[in-house]
Amino acid sequence: MHRLTITIITVLLVASSTALAQKWEFGAVGGASIYTSQTATSGTASADAGFKNGYSAGVLVGNNISDHVGGEVRYLYSMNDLEVKSGSARAGMSAQSHAIHYDLLFHFTPRNSRVRPFVSVGGGTKYYRSTGNETAFQPLSNLVLLTRANEWKGMFAVGGGVKIAVSKHVSLRAEFKDYISPIPTKLLTPARNAQLSGWMQNFVPLFGIVYTN
């Protein structure tokens, strides 16, 4: 596991251990990771640049602020390879991301309900990291270069889901998140005279299990 991932999980566990006397939730989630792409252009040439579909896994620590409002600190690891494609031409490079954010949750039922639908909104930061090897010749390099690099980006997070209690302390959870951040141009580097900018959406359907103390 990457050193950054271990550090983040350790910080979350240490921070949460100081609040065991309160009503806190500790959970683990996993699911798919699906990105929209942006179009790189240079003159009349164009290509779609972004990330391939992949998977996500993460942890969360949350608590109830009131009967209907809660808050969560979340960490999510995602594996999505870089990709640039146009027609039959395409290039790829392995990559990953680490998202850290805080969400407010607005529940439609009180905290003691067995079924609790909710919507969420929040924000934080996302660390993009490409791990593959650069090549001497890359298809579509006149538009986008897939570069081995690291980059931090600010991020918005919106979503919704449902919590279903299966016992006094354990609940199951299903949700859909939309992570919105600027395109990481240090990894997807526009070629000279090419244009590539805008925002990317990362759609993440997640399923998980939560323990409430």
Salt bridges, closest charged atoms under 4 A:
GLU25 OE1 - LYS163 NZ 3.41
ASP67 OD1 - ARG111 NE 3.49
GLU72 OE1 - ARG74 NH1 3.19
GLU72 OE2 - ARG173 NH2 2.80
GLU83 OE2 - ARG90 NH1 3.16
ASP103 OD1 - HIS101 ND1 2.94
ASP103 OD2 - LYS177 NZ 2.50
GLU151 OE2 - LYS153 NZ 3.13
GLU175 OE1 - ARG74 NH1 3.16
GLU175 OE2 - ARG173 NE 2.85
